[in-house]
Amino acid sequence: QVQLVESGGGLVQAGGSLRLSCAASGRTFSRNAMGWFRQAPGKEREFVAAISWSGGSTYYADSVKGRFTISRDNAENTVYLQMNSLKPEDTAVYYCAADGTPFTIATRTLAEYDYWGQGTQVSVSS
């Protein structure tokens, strides 16, 4: 059974930092693009960041560019999201996602991802 398990969420003050982790089990995703998405209350799920299978290419939503960094450790089958200079508008449930097809280009498109984690809550107070 394939599982993506996020961790690292919590409550932080504006300007603070958090590091999210997404550990995959049940299969390897070392040849698959992975991404982070988020969903705030009453809003649709939106793209945050994505990373190619090799880690050589990364993509970010304009709202987080320069503040968030996505990375991966293929040996550990884990992807990370380092979030700095957090703002109250970053408050959301953050989801990890994996593209089931190997060697595809990392994408911002939610529908391209086949596997999803259960999400981890990030709350930023002002």
Salt bridges, closest charged atoms under 4 A:
GLU46 OE2 - ARG38 NE 2.68
ASP62 OD1 - LYS65 NZ 3.19
ASP90 OD1 - ARG38 NH1 2.92
ASP90 OD2 - ARG67 NH1 2.74
